[in-house]
Amino acid sequence: MHRLLSTAATRLRPLAAAQSVRTTSVSAAQPVRRDSGALESARRQNVRAVAAEPFLNGTGSNYMEEMYLAWLEEPSNVHKSWDVIFRNAKAGAAPGPAHQALPSLQASLSGRATATAPLSAAETDLDKLVADHLAVHTLIRTYQVRGHHLAKLDPLDISCVDLDDAPCSIGLNKVGSYGLHESDLDKAFRLPKTTFIGGSEDTLTLTEIVRRLETAYCQHIGVEFMFINDAEQCQWIRRRFESPGILRFSAEEKRTLLTRMVQSTRFEEFLQRKWSSEKRFGLEGCESLIPALKTIIDKSCGSGVESVVMGMPHRGRLNVLANVVHKELDQIFCQFDPKLEAADEGSGDVKYHLGMSHTRRNRLSDKNVTLSLVANPSHLEAVDPVVQGKTKAEQFYSGDSEGKKVMSILIHGDAAFAGQGVVYETFHLSDLPSYTTHGTVHVVVNNQIGFTTDPRMARSSAYPTDVARVVHAPIFHVNADDPEAVMYVCKVAAEWRSTFHKDVVVDLVCYRRNGHNEMDEPMFTQPLMYKRIKKQEGVLKKYAEKLIGEGVVTVQEYQEEVAKYDKICEEAYARSKHEKILHIKDWLDSPWPDFFTADGRPKTMSCPSTGLSEDQLGHIGKVAASVPVDDFTVHTGLSRILKARADMLRRRVCDWALGEYMALGSLLQQGVHVRLSGQDVERGTFSHRHHVLHDQNVDKKTCIPMNHISPDQASYTVCNSSLSEYGVLGFELGFAMASPNALVLWEAQFGDFHNTAQCIIDQFISSGQAKWFRQNGIVLLLPHGMEGMGPEHSSARPERFLQMCNDDSDVFPNVREDFAERQLYHCNWTVVNCSTPANYFHVLRRQMLLPFRKPLIVFTPKSLLRHPEAKSSWDLMLPGTRFQRLIPDEGPPAALPADVKRVIFCSGKIYYDLDRERKNRAMDAAVAVVRVEQLSPFPFDLAKVETERYANAEVVWCQEEHKNQGYYDYVKPRLQTTVGPSRPVWYAGRGPAAAPATGNKHTHLAELQRLLNTAFDLHAFAGKDS
C-alpha cells in the first residue's frame, strides 16, 4: 500500500506497466496530490509489512493506485473487496491487516507464512484483474506507438513502405498477445489518463477500446509522435487524434473544401487541355495539396499570422501560385506562349521555378496576409534554408520574437526529403537561438516515387519523413485521397505550430498520375503502379459524390461550381493572348518597393564617399578597445588584445580586425542592421575578431561591445553557426533577401569550406538576379592564402567565382561618368581581394552605400591579420576617401616611370612577398608592383592608366596560386584586352597542379622562392612566347 500511494505520477504509464510485468518493480515518483487520512496512514506503515504482500508490489501497484483514486472519488466506484481494504487502511491498519479484514480472504492470508501455500480463488481473480488492466494499458500504448503501421494511407493500396520486421500486435484478433482472451472482449476496463478515446467515459469494453483505437490510429491518418520526450506535447496530440468525433465537419466547411478541390483539379485539367505537350509538372494525384495549404494558412491567420513565406519544388508550383498565392491566371497562362518576349535584363527562368509575393485578404480572419513563394532552381530542397532565413528576417524586422506574426511553410517531395542532406541541416537550425523561426509546417507531397526510382531503392528508412524525428517534430501521415482527413491534419499541424512553436510534418501520401513530367512515360519503370493509377478514380469525383450522397451539395450545385471556375480560366486565357512582353519583375518573391524607382531602377547611379570623420573612427575604436559593461572579467590574453587596439588608436592606425570593427560599427550608427554568421565568427577562426566577450568567472555571461556604440544605433547580430555551410549560407542568403537595409555577412571558417555550399553559390548567389530579377547584397568572407599549411584550407578557389563573372574579357568598356558604379550595376557579383585594412573597411561600407545590391565575395587574409606592414593609417579612411579598385605603386617607379623595366600586377597577400623581395634585391626603381583589389568587375580603366604609365615595361601577372587556379585565367585576357595584342602578358607563379597547395613546408617555401625569382628576373621571359 505504501508503494501504491507514493507512485501516482506513474500510475497509468503503459511502458512502465509493461516493464513492471517483467521486473516486478515500479520506480517511485512524486506523491499523489489528492491526499487523505488513508494516504498518510499508509505512508507510516512498516515497509516490511508491504514486502509480505506480493500483490501490493510490482505490476499490482499501478492498478491499485487507480483503484484508490477511484475510491476517493466514490467508494461505490470499486469492488467491495477494495472498499474494505481502503477503509481499513484509513482506520490505521497496516497493509497486511487491511487486506486480511476481508472474511473471504482471511483464511488464505493466514497461511502466507509458508511459501508453498496455494493462492485462493479471490487472489487469483485479483491478480488476473490487475494483469488484464495492465495488458489493456499496453495495448493502448501499442496503438499510439505503432498504429500508423496499419493505417490505410496509400490511395493505391500498394504501399511499399518498408516497416521493420517486428510484428504489430494490434486488433481484436491479436489481444491474445497481451494475455487477454476472447472472453475479455465484453469486459469493461478503466481507461488510463494517457488516452482520450473514452471522451466523457471512464470505462469502456475491450471491444470498444480496440474499435476506437482503430478509428484514431489505423484509418486514413497515421500519427508518429511517441518519440517526443515531452509529456505535455504527447498528451496534446493524443487529445486531438483520439477524442471521439474529431473528423466531423460542418456543411459549410465541406462546401469550402469541395470548392478548393474544384480549383485545384480543374486548374490542372485546363492546362492539360490547352498545352498538352508542355512541361508543367502538374499536381495530378495530389490535388488535396491546395486545400491543405489553404487550411494551414487559414488556421494560422486566425492565430495572428500576418505573413507566410513558402518554399517548394517545381511539382504543383503553378497550381500553388494560382490558387494559394492568387497570382493572376493570365500572367501564368501567358508563360506558355513561345512568342512572349522578355522585357527585363537577365536570362529569366522557366515558369515552374518562379516565385511571387502577394498580399490578399484572408477569408477566415478577415485580415490581410502576405504570401511569398520563393523562387528556386531544380536543385530540390535547396530553397529550404533560404525560406527559413527570409522568415527569420521578416520576424526580426517586425519585432516578432516568438514567430506569432511570420511563419514558414515548406513543401517537399518524398524522395528529396529523404535524400537531400540540406533537409537535415535545415532541421538542425530550427531550435538554434539566432536561426529559429519558431516552427515550420513541412508538407511532403509523397507520390511514392522519385522520378523513376522506387522508395525501396531511394531510402533506408521506413518513411521519407523519418529525418524529422531528430528534432522531435510530430509526423502526421494522411491519405491524400481523403480531403477531410487532410484538412483535419493540417488544422492540427497549424495549431501545433501556434501552440508549441516547433516544426511539424504533414505527409500527404498520394501518387503521381503522369510521369516525372507530362512528356515522360512512367510505364517503362513502374508498370504495375501505373496500371493501378490508370484505374484510380480522381479524388474530386469521389469527394463530390460523397457530399452529394450526404446531401451537402446537389449535383447541380457541384456542376455550377465547376463551370464557374472553368469560366474564370477561359477568361484569363483570353486575356493572356494580349500579353506580348514578359515582365520578370512581376514575379518578384521579395520586392523592395521603397528602395528602387517605380520601374525597378536605382534612384541614382553614384556612390558617396565611404570615409568617416576622425571623431567617428576614434569613438568606434574606443568601443573596440574596451569592455563597456561593469563587473566583467575578460581573459588576460584578450586584455592584451584590447591594449594593442588602444595603442593603435593613439598611433591612428588600424589592423584588419579594427578596420572591420570601424566599418560595421559605423553602419550600425547609420541605422543599418548588421548580421555576421558562420562557424566561430564571434571570436574569429584566427582569434582576431573577439566581437563577443566572455566573463571568465560567470558562466554564459557575455558582452557584445558593438551593441554599445550609441543609444540609437541599429542592433548587431553576431552568431556562431552550426557546423553547416550549405544550410547556413542558404539561411543568410534568405535573410539578406528580405531587406536591402541590412549588411548580412557569412564567413567560412576557411575559404574552401564554401565547397559544400556550392549549390547556394551557383544557383542563387551568382545567377539569382539574372534568373529571378531579385537583387541581394550578401557578403561572403572567405579566408584565403598559401601559408604552407597543406592542400586543405589554403585556397578559397577564387577561380570558381571568377569563372562565373559575367563581364566580357574581350571588350574594353566605354569609360564614362560613374563608370565604377555602372560597372558594378551590370555585373552579377563583385569579387575583391583586399591587401589593406583600409580597403577592406571601404568595401564593406560601399556595400551598403551603393544605390543597388550585388553579392560581394571577399577573399580575406590569414597571416595578414597580424602582419606588421598590413596596417592602414586613418588618413586613408577619412571623409573623401573611398574603396580603391586598384592600388598603384606610389614609390620610386611612380617618380620615374620611363625607367621601369617591369610592371607586376598582383592581388592580395603576395604583394607583401613581392615588396619584401624587391627591397632585398634593391630593385625598387626597376620594378613597379600594382595591386588589383577588385578583380571583378575588372578595373579596365585603372589598369589602362598603369600600363600606359609604364609603357616601356614588361607586363607580368604574379600570383601565389597554381597557374590553373587563382586569378590568372581570369585576369590575363582582360589585361591583354587592356594593353592590346602586341604587348604580351607574362606569368610568374606556381605551375599547374591538381591540389591547391603542397603539404610539405620546405616545398612550399621553395615554390614561393621560385616564383619570386621569376617575378624579378628581368630576363626570365626573353625569347619566349607569352
N, C-alpha and C positions, 0 to 999 in steps of 0.2 A: 504493500500500500504506500510505503514511503516513496519508493521509486515511481510509482504511478502518479503520485501527487506532486512530484517535482519535475515532471517532464512534459508539461503541457505544450511547450513550443514545438515538440516533435511528434505530437500525438497523431497527426494524420499524414505523415510524410511517407509515401509509398515506398521509396527507395530504402529508407531506414527500416521500414517494416519488412521489406523483402530480405534485407541483410540480417535482421534480427532472427528470421526463421533459421538462418544458418548459424549465427553466432550466439543466439540466446542471450543477447545483451543489447541494451539501448543506451546511448550516451545521454548523460544528463544535460538539461538545457535550463532556460530561465523558468522560474516557478510560475504556477498558474496565478493570474492576476485576480481571478474571481475567488478569493479566499473565503474560508468559513471556519467555524469551530472544528469541524471534522478534519479540515485540511491541517490546521495547527496541531490537532491531536495526533494525526498520523505522522507528522514530522517529528514528534517527540518520541515515537516508538523505537524500541531497540531494533537495530538493523539485523541482529541475529534472528529475531522473530520473522523478519521478511525472508531471510535466507532459508528458513524452514518451510516456506511456502513457494514451491517452484512456479505455480501458476501466476504468482504476483510478479514474476520477473520475465525478462526476455520478450518474447512475442506477445505475451499477455498484457504487458504494461500499456502499450498504445491503446489497445481495445478498452482496458479498464479505465484509462483516463477519459475516454469518450463516454463510457457509461457513467462515470462520476459527474462529468459536466452536465450530462442529460438529467441525472438525478437531482442536481442542484436546481435546475430549472423547474422540474416537476417530478416527484417520486414515481408517479404512475408511468413515466416515460420508459422505465426499465423493468425488467423481470423482478418478481417478488424476491428472488434469491439475492439479487443485487441490492434491493431496497433494505433487506435485513442487514447485509454486510455494512452498508454505509451508515445505517442508523447506529449500529454497534460501534463503528469507528468514531462516530460523532460523540457517542457517550464516553469515549475514552478508552475503548478496548484496543488491545494490540492487534496487529493484522491476523495473527493466528486465532485468538479467541473470537474476533469479529466474524471470521469465516465459520468457526465451529458453532456459532449461535444458531445456525440453520439445523433444525432437527433432522432433516433428511440426510444431512451430510455428517452428523455428529459421530456416528459410529465409524464410518470410514476414515474420518480425520483422526480419530483417536488411535488408529493403527498406523499412523505415519512414522512412528519411531523405527519400524523395520523397513529397510529399503525395498524389500521384495513384496510388500503389501500391495495387493491389486487395487486399481483405481475403481471408484464407484461409478455407476452409470451417470450420475449427475456431473461428476468431474469430467468424465469422457465427453458428455454433451457440451460442457463449458469449454473444454479445450477445442472441440470442433467448431464451436461458435466463434471463438477468438480466431482460429485459423481461417475460417471461411471469410470473416470480415477482412482479415489481412490479405487474403487472396483477392478479394474484390478491390481493395485499395491498389494492389499491384496491377490488377487488370486495368484499372482506370489509368494508372501511370503509363502502362504499356501503350495504350491508345494515344496518350498525349505525346509520348516519345516517338512511336513508330506507326501511328495511324496513317500517316501520309504515304506509307509504303503500299497501302491497299486502296488509296483514293483513286477515283476514276478521273484521272487528269487528262488523259490523251484523247482528243476528239476522234482520232483514227483507231484507237484501241489496239495499237501495235507498238506501244511504248517500248523503247529499248534502253530504258533507264537501268543501269547495272547496279542493282542493290546488292548488299552483302549477302552471304550465304546463310546467315543465321535465320532460323525460322521466325516468322512474325506470328506469334500465337495469340491472335485475337479473333473474335467472332464467337457465336453461340456454340459452334461445334468444336471450339478449342478451349472451353472453360476447364476441361479436364487437366490441362497443362498446369493449372493453378491449384489443383487438389479439390476442385469443385465437381459436382455431379449433376446429372440431368435433373435429379430430384430437387436441386437447389434453385432451379430456374424461376420458380414461382415464389421463392422466399424473399422477404423484404430485408434490405440491408441499409444501415445508416450510412449516409454519404459523407466522405471526408470534406474538410474545408478547402481542399485543393481542387475541387471541381465545382462547376456551376450547372451541370446537366440537370440538376433537380429543380432549378428555378426556385419556386417558393416551397418545394417539398424537401423534407429532410431525409426521407427514406424512399427507396424505390425497389421494385423486384429486380432480380438479376436480369431477367429478360428485358425489362425496360431500361436498365442501366446500359446493357450492350446495345440496344436499339438506338438510344440517344447518343452514345459514343460513336456508333457507326454514322449517325447523321452528322455529327460535329466534325469528324476527322476522316471519314472514308467515302465521301461523296465527291463533289466536284471541286472541293477545296482541300488542299493538304497543307498542314501547318508544321513548320520546323521552328521550334523555339526553346525546347527543353535544355539546350546547351547554354542558354543565357544564365549567368550566375547571379542575377538579381531577382529575388523572390517577388518583389512588387511588380516588376515587369512581366514575369511569368503569369502571375495572377491576373494582371490586366489583360493579357492575351487570352487566357482561359475564359474569362468572363465574356469576351467578345465573340468567341467561336463556340462556346459550349452552351450558353444560355438558350433555352428553348425559344423558337420562333424568330431567330435573328434574321433569317432571309425572307422577311415579309416586307413588301414594298407597297406604297400607295398606288392607286391607279395613275395619278399624275406623274409619279416617279417612273412608272413603267412606260408611259407615253413619251416622256422625255428621253428615256433610254432608247425607245424604238426610233425616235426622230434622229438621234445621233447615229444609230446603226444604219439608218437610211442614208444619211450624209456620207458616212464612211464607205459604204458599199457602192452606192451609185456614183460616187466620185471616181472610183477605180474603174467601174464599168463604162463610164463616159470616156475616160482616157483610152480605154481599150478599143472602144468603137471608133474614136476619131484618129488615133495614132497606134494602130495595132502593130506596126513594125518598129516602133520606137522603144528604146530602153527607158524605163521609168522606175523600176524596182518597186513595183506595187505592193500593196498590203493584203492582197487576197489571201485568205486563210487565217488572218489575224485582224479582221475588221474591228474587233472589240477594243483594239488599242485606242481608238479615238474616244469612245465613251470612257475608257479607263483614264486617260489623261485629263479629260474634262471633269471627271468626277474628282480626281485628286486636286485639280485647280479650284473647283467649286468649294470643296471642303476646306482647303487651305485658306482661301479668301474669306470664308466665314470665320476663320480663326485669326484674321488680321493681316494675312499676307497681302502685300501690295505689288510685289514684283516676283516673277518666276523666270529663272534662267534655265534653259533646256539645252541638252546636247543629245544627238542621236546619229546613227549611221544613215546610209542612203535609203535603206528599205523603209518605205512608208513616209519618207520625208515630205513629199509633195502633198500627201493627204494631211499630214500634221500642219503644214503651212496653211493649207486651205481651211481646214475645219477646226483647228485648235487655235493657231495664231491669228487666223482670219486674214490672211493675205488675199488681196483681190484676185479673184479667179482669172480675170482676163490677163493679168500680169503673169500668172502661171502658164496659161494656155499659149500665150504668145512665145514662150520659151521653146515651144515645139516647132516654130516656124523657121525653116532653114534659111530664109531670106532676111531674117532680122539682123540688122547691123548694130554693132556695138558703138555706143556714143562716147564711152569713157575710156580713159587710158588703161593699159594693162591687158592681160590675157583673158580675164573673165574665167568662169568655171561652168561646168555642166550644171543643169538645173537642180539635180538631186544632191548637190553639195552646198547650195547657197543657204544663207541664213536670213534672218528677218527680226526686226523689233517692232512691236506694235502695242499701243495702249488702247484697251477697249473696256467696255462696261461689263462687269460680271453679273450674270443673270441672278444668281442667288444672293450675293452680298449687296448688290446694287451699288457697288463701288468700282472705281477704275482699277484695273490691274494691267501691269506692263508685262508682256510676254516676249522673251527673247529666245530665239532658236539660233544657236551659234553655228556659223559656217564651219565645215570641217572637210578634210580630204578623205580619200578612200581608205586611209590607214585607220582601221576600226579601233575604237576606244581611245585614239589619240586625243580626242576632244574632251575626254573626261576631266583631267586636271585643269584644262583651260576653263571649262564651265565652273569648276569649283573656285578658281581664282577670281573670275569675274563676279561670282556670287559673293565671295568674301569682300571684294572691293565695294560692291554696292551696299553690303551691310555696313562696312566701315564708314562710307560717306554719308549714309543715312542715320548713323548713330545707333544702328540695330545690333547691339552687343549680344543679343540672345537669339538672333535669327528668327524673330517673330514677324518681320516685315518682308524679308527677302529670302527666298528658298531656291533650291535647285532640284531639277528632275533630270535623271539620266536614263536614256533608253538604250538598251543593249541588244545585241544578237546573242544567241545561246553559245555558238562556237567561239566568238570573240571574248565573251565574258569569262569563259573558262580558259581560253588560250593566251590572251594578251596580258603580259606582266604588268602593264601600266594600270590595269584594273586593281591589282593587289597594291601597287604603290599609292594609288588614289585612295583606296580604303584606309591605308595607314596614315593618311593625312587627316582623316575625319575627326579625330579627337585631339589633335595637337593644338595648343593654345593659339598659335599665330596662323593656323591653317584651317581650323574647324569652320564649317559653315552651319553647324548646329543641326545636322541631319539632312540627308539627301534621300529622296524616294527614287529607288532604282526599279525600272520596269524592263524586264527581259522578254523580248519577243522570241520565244522559244519555239522555232519552227522545226526543231528536232533534226536539223541537218546544217552543215556548214559548206556551202557551195555544192560539192558533190560528196562530202565526207560524212559518214555516219558518226553518231556520237561515240559509239564504242571504239572508234579509231581516233577520235578527236580529244578525248579527255580520259583521265584515270578515275575521276570522282563519279559518284552516283548521279549527281545533278550538276548542271552547269553553274549553279548558283552557290556551290559549296564554299567558294572563296569568301563569301560574305560572313561565314561563321567566324572568321578570325577576329572580327570586331564585334561579335555578338549581335549582329543585325538579324532580326527575325526574318524568316523567309516564308512567304505565302505563295504556294503553288496553286494555280487555278486553271480549270479547263476553260479555254478561251471561247469555246462554243456555248458557254452558259453565260450570257451577258449579265444576268442578275448576280451571279456569283462573282463575276469580275467587278461589277460596280460595288458590291459589298466589301470585297477585299481591298479595293482602292480607297474606300472610305476609311477603313480601319488603318490602312497604311498612312494616310494623311493625318489621321487622328494620332497615331503613334508618333509621327514626326513632331506634331504640335505639342504633344504631351511630354515626351522624353528628349526631344531634340537630338535624336540619334538616327543613324541610317536604317533603312528598311528596304526589303526586296520583294517585288511582286513578280512572280514567274508566270507569264502568260503562256501556257502550254498550248501550242497551236500547230499549224502546218503551213507550208508554202505551196499555194495552188499551182504556180508556174515554176519554171526553173529558176536558177540564180537571177536571171533577168528574163524578160519576156521573149527573148530570142533563143534562149537556151533549152536544150532537150534533156529533161531530167530522167527520162526512161532509160538512158544509157547506163546509168549507175544505180538508180533506185527504182527498178521496175515494179516491185510489189507495192512499195509505198505509193507510187503514183497511180497504180491501178485502183488502190483504195481511195485516193484523193479524187479521182475522176468520178467515183460513185458518191462522194461526200456531198450531201446537200448543204447549200450555203447557210450560214448562221442567221442571216437576216430573214430568209424564208422560214426557217424553223422558229425563230422567235416571233415573227409576225403571226404565224399560225397558232402559236401558244397563246398570245394575247387575244387573238380573235376567238379562240376557244374559251378563254376566260371571260369574254365579254368586255374586256378593257377597251378595245377598239373594234370597229366594224371593218369589213372588207373594203367598203367604200372609203372610209377614213384613211386606211392604210394606203390605198391606191392614190388618194389625193396627196398624201404626204410625199409619195414617190414622185408624182407628177410635178409637184411644187419644186422639189429640188432639181429635177431634170430641167425644168424651165429656167431656173437660175443658171445652171451650167450652160444651156444653149444660148442664153442672152449674153453671158460672159464670153462665150466662144465667138459670137458675132462681133462684140466689141474688140476682141483680141486681133481681129483681122485688120483693124485700123492702125495697130501698132507697127511702126516701121523701124523704130530705133530702140535698142535695149539700153536702159539706164541701170547700170550695176548699182549705182548709189541708192536706188530704190530698194535694194536688198541688204542694206546695212544691218548688222546684228548689234552694233554698238555705236549709234550715232552720237556725235559731239556737236549739237546744234549751235552752241554759242561760241565755238572755237573757230569755225570757218564762216565764210560768207554764205549767202543763201544757196549759191550754186556749188558749194563744197570746196571753194578755193581758199587759200591762205589770205588773211586780211592784209598782209604786207609781204614783201619779199626781202626785207632787211632784218639783220640781227644786231641788237645793240652791243656795246662793249660788255665783256664779261668780267671786267675788273671790279675791284672793291676798294673802298676808302681804307686808309691806314687804320682808322679807328675801328672799322668793322673787322679787319684782319686781326687787330690786337685783341679785341673783345672775344672773338671766337677762339683765338689762340689761348687766351687765359682760361676759358672753359675747358679746352682740351688738355691743359696742363694742371688741372686742379680736380679736387673731389668736392662737388658743390653741395654736399649734404654733411650734416654734423654726425658725430659719433659713428664714423665709418672707418674701419681699419683695412687698408689695402696691403697687398703683398709687397714685401721690401723690394723685390725686383721691379714691380710696377712703379714704386716710388722713384726709382732711378730713371725710369722712362719719362715720368711726369716732370722730373727735374731737368732732363735733357730737353724736353719740349719748352720749358720755361727759358732755358738758355738760348734756344733758337729764337724765341720771341725777342730776347734782348739783342740778338745779332741780326734781327729782321730777315731771317731765312726760314725755309720750311723744308722738311723731308717729305717723302711720299705720303706717309700717314697723316702728317699735319696738313699737307696740301689738300688731301681728301676731306679732312675734317672741316677745313675752311670752306670748301665747295659745298658740301652737304649742309653745313651749319648756316651758310648764307642763304641757301634756298629755303631752309626752314623759316628763317627770318622773313622771307618774302611770302610766306604762306603756302609754300609748296610742300606737300606731304612727301616724305622720303621713306622708302621701304627697301632695306638691304637684306637679302635672304641667301641662304646657301649653307654648305657644310662648314661649321666652325667659323662663321663670319664675325661673330661677336668679338672674339679675340683676334681672329685672323689666323690663317694657316701658319703663317711665319711669325706669329706673336708680335705683330707690329701695330695692329689697329686698336684693340682694347676699348671698344665702344661700350662694353658692359663691364662694370667693376663689381667684384665680389668681395663682400666683407669676410675677412679672414677669421672672425670669431663667431659670427652668427650665420647659421646655415641658411642658404637660399635668400639671403639679404643682398640685393643688388642695387646698383645705381647706373643710370644712363645719363651721363653729363650732357649729351647732345639735346636732351629734353629740358635743359635748364639754361638755354641761351637767352631767351627773352620771354616775357609773360604772354605775348600774343602770337608766339610762333606756331607753326604747324607741328603736328606730332611726328616723331621719328620712330619708325619700327625697324628694329634690327633683330633678326631671329635665326638661330641655328636651325637648319632643316634636318629632316630625316636623311638617312644615307641613300638618297634617291636623286637622280638627275632628270630622268625622263619626266617623272611626275611633278617634281618641284619646279623645274623650268617651265613646264606647261602651266602650272598654277600661277607663277609670276607673270607669264605672258597674259593670262586671263585677267590678272589684277591690273596690269598696265592697260588693258583693252578698255576698261570701264571709264577711264577719265584721262584727258590729256594733261591734267594739272597735278600730276604726281610723278616723281622720279622713282622708277622701280628698277632695282639692280639685282641681278643674280650672279653670284661669284662661285666659280668652280673651285673646289679645293686645290686642284691642279688643272692646268689648261686642258689636258687630254681627257678629263672627266666628262667633257661635253660629248664624248663618243656615244655614251648610252642615251643621250638626249637628242641624237641626230635627227630623229623624226620631227621633233618640235622645231628644230632649226631649219630643216629643209622645207617642211610642208607649211609651216605657219610664219616663222620669222622672216625668212628670205623672200618668200613669194606671196605672203598673205595680202599685201596691198594690191599686187597685180591681179590676184585671183578674186579677191572679195572687196576691193576698194576701201579697205579699212586701214588706217594708219596705226602705228604702235611705236611707242618710244622706249621700249625695254632696253636695258643696258646689260651686256654680258661682260663680266670681268674674268679674263682667262689668264692665269699666271703662266708665263712662257719664258723660256731661255735655256740655252745649253750650259749647264753648270757642272757637268761631269758626274751627274748623279744617275746615269744609266738611261736606257731607252724609255722607261716609263716616267711620266711627269716632266719630261723635258719640253716637249712640243705641244702647243695648243692647236697644231695643224692649221696654221694660217692659210696654207694653200687651198684648203677646202672652202674657207669663207671667201677668199679672193676669186676662186673659180666661179662662184655663184653671183658675183657682182655684175650688174647689167650695163656698165659703161663700155663703150666701144674702144678697143685698143688701137684701132687703125684710123681713127678720125680725130684730128686735133679740133677741139671745140671752139666755138665762137666766143671769145672773151669779151664780155660787156659788163655793164653796171650790175652790181650784186652777183657777180659770176659765182663766187663761192657758195652763196645761199641757193642760187638757182641750180647749181650742180648737185648740191645736196638734195634739193627737192625732187630732182628727176632720177636719183639713184634709188636702189631698193634697200640699201642699208649703208652705214658708214663703218669703215674699218680703220682703226688707228693703232699705232704702237708708239706711245709717248716715251721720250727719253728724259724728260724733266718733270718734277712735281708741279711746276707752274703750268705746263701744258696740260697735264692731267687735270689740274684744277679748272682750267678754262674749258676743256672739252666736256666736263660734267655740267658746268654751268650753261654752256652753249646748248646742251641737250634740252634744257627747259626754256631757254630764251628764244629759240627758233620759233617762227610762226607756224610750224608744222611739226610732225613727229615722224622720226625714222628710227629703226633699231640701230643701236650703237654697239659695235664689237670692239672691246679694248683688250689688247694683249698687254697684260700688266707684268711688272718685273718681279724677280725674286731677290737676287743679290743686290740689285739697285736700291732695294728698300733701306739698306744700311750703308750703301756706298758713300764714302766721304765726299765725292765730287757730284753725287746725284742730289744736290740741294739747289733750291731756287731762291733768289732774292725777292723780297716783297716788291721791288721795283717792277718786276715782270707780272705783277698781279694787281696793280693799281688801276684806277679809272683810265680808260682809253686803251688799255691792253686787251688782247683777245687771243684766241687759240691760233697758234702758228701751224699752218698745214705743212710747211716746210721750214726748217731752220737752216739758214745759210751759214757758211763759215765766216765768222767775223774776226778771225785772226789775221796773221800776215798775208795769206792768199788774197784776202779782200782788198788789201792795200795795193798789191802789185799782181793783178790777175793775169797779166800777159806772161808773167814768169812761171805760172803754174803749169806743171807738166802733166798732172793727172788730177781729175776731179772724181772723188769716190762718193757715190750715193749709197746710203745705208739706212737702216731703220732700227731703233731700239737699242738694246744693251751693247751691241757690237761697236757702237760709236765710242764707248769708253775704252775698249780694247784698241781701237784704231788710233784714238787720240794719244793714248799712252805709248803705243809703238812708234807713232810719228815723232813724238818728243824724244824717245830713246834713240831714234835714227837721225835726229836733227834735220828733219825734212819738213818743218813747219811751213816754209815758203814754197816748197815744190809741190806739195800735195794738199788739195782742198778736200775737206770732208763735209758733205752736205747731208742733213738728216731729213728723211721723208717721214713726217709724223702722221700724216693722213694718207694712208695707202689707197683707200677707195672712198669716194671718187678721187681719182688720181689728180694731183695738182699740176696739170699740164702747164698752166700759165707760169707758175713759180719755177717749175723745172726748166722751162724755156729760158727764163731770165738767167738762171745759173749756168746753163750750158752755153749761152751766148756770152756771158761774162768771161768764162774760161774757154774762149773759142779755140785756143791752141792746145788745150789739154785733152788727154785721152779720157773717155767716159767709162767708168767702171761701176758695176753694181757689186757690192760686197755684202755677204750675209754669213752668219754662223751656221745656219741650217744647211742641210744637204741640197744639192743642186736641183733635185726633183721635188724638193719640198720648200717650205718657206715662201718667199715673195718673188723669186727670180722669174718664174714663168709668167707671172702677172706684170711685173714691173718692166722687164726687158722690152716687150713690144711697145709699151707706152713711151718708154724713153726713146726707143727707136723712132716712133712717130714724131716725138718732140725734136730730135736732132736731125732727122732726115736719113735717107738710106745711105748716104755717102760717108757717114760718120759711125763707125762701129761702136757697139756697147759690149764691153768685156765683162767677164765674170770672175770674181775672186770669192772662193768659198769652198765648202766641203764638196766632194764628188757625190754622184748619185748613190743612194743606199736604200735598202728595204726598211731598216729600222730608223727611228728618228735620231738615235744617238748611240754611241758606244757605251758599253758597261765598264770599260777599263779607264781609270783616271789617267794613266800615262798616255794611252792612245788619244784620249780626249785632248790633252794638252798639246800633243804632237800635231794633231789635226788643226788645232787653233793656230799654232805657230806657222804651219804650212800656209794657211790661208792668209795670215798676216804678211808672210814673206811675198806671196803673190801680189797682195794689195800694194806693197811698197817697192816691189822690184820694177823699176821703170822700163826694164827691157823684157818683162815677162811675156808680153804679147807680140813681140817683134816677129814678123814673118808668119803670123798665124791668121787664120780666118776666124772671124767672130761667130 
